[in-house]
Amino acid sequence: MSAEELRKKIYTHKFGVRCLDLCEKELSKVPEAVFDLTELEERDLSVNYLKELPTIINKLKNLKTLTLVRNQLRELPHSIC
Protein backbone atom coordinates (compact mmCIF):
# COMPACT_ATOMS: atom_id res chain seq x y z
CA MET A 1 0.00 0.00 0.00
CA SER A 2 1.55 3.31 -1.08
CA ALA A 3 1.61 6.57 0.87
CA GLU A 4 -0.83 7.99 -1.69
CA GLU A 5 -3.31 5.15 -1.10
CA LEU A 6 -2.93 5.58 2.66
CA ARG A 7 -3.59 9.32 2.45
CA LYS A 8 -7.05 8.49 1.05
CA LYS A 9 -7.80 6.69 4.32
CA ILE A 10 -7.08 9.74 6.49
CA TYR A 11 -9.98 11.49 8.15
CA THR A 12 -10.27 14.35 10.64
CA HIS A 13 -12.03 14.02 14.01
CA LYS A 14 -14.38 16.75 15.12
CA PHE A 15 -11.56 17.99 17.39
CA GLY A 16 -9.22 18.46 14.42
CA VAL A 17 -7.11 15.33 15.02
CA ARG A 18 -6.13 13.59 11.78
CA CYS A 19 -6.35 9.80 11.84
CA LEU A 20 -5.32 7.03 9.49
CA ASP A 21 -8.00 4.33 9.42
CA LEU A 22 -6.67 0.88 8.56
CA CYS A 23 -9.26 -1.00 10.59
CA GLU A 24 -10.47 -4.32 9.13
CA LYS A 25 -8.08 -4.31 6.16
CA GLU A 26 -6.85 -7.91 6.72
CA LEU A 27 -3.28 -6.68 7.24
CA SER A 28 -0.67 -9.21 8.36
CA LYS A 29 1.98 -6.49 8.68
CA VAL A 30 2.02 -2.72 8.92
CA PRO A 31 2.50 -1.19 5.45
CA GLU A 32 5.91 0.55 5.18
CA ALA A 33 4.28 3.72 3.86
CA VAL A 34 2.57 4.21 7.25
CA PHE A 35 5.93 5.36 8.60
CA ASP A 36 6.13 8.12 5.99
CA LEU A 37 2.99 9.78 7.38
CA THR A 38 4.76 11.23 10.40
CA GLU A 39 2.39 14.21 10.77
CA LEU A 40 -0.55 12.08 11.91
CA GLU A 41 -1.41 11.84 15.59
CA GLU A 42 -3.67 8.81 15.46
CA ARG A 43 -3.65 5.45 13.69
CA ASP A 44 -6.29 2.74 13.85
CA LEU A 45 -4.91 -0.70 12.97
CA SER A 46 -7.56 -2.67 14.83
CA VAL A 47 -9.20 -5.88 13.62
CA ASN A 48 -6.34 -7.11 11.45
CA TYR A 49 -3.88 -10.02 11.62
CA LEU A 50 -0.85 -8.18 12.97
CA LYS A 51 1.53 -10.41 14.91
CA GLU A 52 4.20 -7.79 15.55
CA LEU A 53 4.94 -4.11 15.20
CA PRO A 54 8.22 -3.06 13.63
CA THR A 55 10.60 -1.17 15.91
CA ILE A 56 10.56 1.70 13.40
CA ILE A 57 7.21 2.65 14.98
CA ASN A 58 9.21 5.00 17.21
CA LYS A 59 9.79 7.16 14.07
CA LEU A 60 6.20 8.38 14.47
CA LYS A 61 7.02 11.27 16.82
CA ASN A 62 3.54 12.87 16.60
CA LEU A 63 1.73 9.61 17.40
CA LYS A 64 -0.60 10.00 20.38
CA THR A 65 -3.11 7.18 19.83
CA LEU A 66 -2.46 3.77 18.30
CA THR A 67 -5.46 1.44 18.28
CA LEU A 68 -4.52 -2.24 17.99
CA VAL A 69 -7.49 -4.17 19.38
CA ARG A 70 -8.34 -7.57 17.88
CA ASN A 71 -4.97 -8.38 16.37
CA GLN A 72 -2.61 -11.25 17.13
CA LEU A 73 0.06 -9.23 18.94
CA ARG A 74 1.93 -10.93 21.76
CA GLU A 75 4.27 -8.07 22.65
CA LEU A 76 5.03 -4.47 21.76
CA PRO A 77 8.39 -2.98 20.81
CA HIS A 78 10.21 -1.59 23.84
CA SER A 79 10.55 1.73 22.02
CA ILE A 80 6.83 2.49 22.51
CA CYS A 81 6.29 1.00 25.97
C-alpha positions, 0 to 999 in steps of 0.5 A: 500500500503506497503513501498515496493510497494511505492518504485516502484513508485519512480522516479528521475528528471533530476535534481536528485530530487527523487519523489514518484508518486501517481498521479491518483491512486484513493486514498481516503487517504494517505497510511501510508507507505508514511510517512516511505519514509522520504528521498524523497523531492517530492510527487505527490498525484494529481488527487485522492479523498483525503479529508484531509491530516493527521497531521503526514505529518510534519514528512516528514522533507525533503519534498520540493514539495507536489502536490495535485491538483484535490483532494477534500481537503478543508483545510491543516494541520496547521503544513504545512501551 
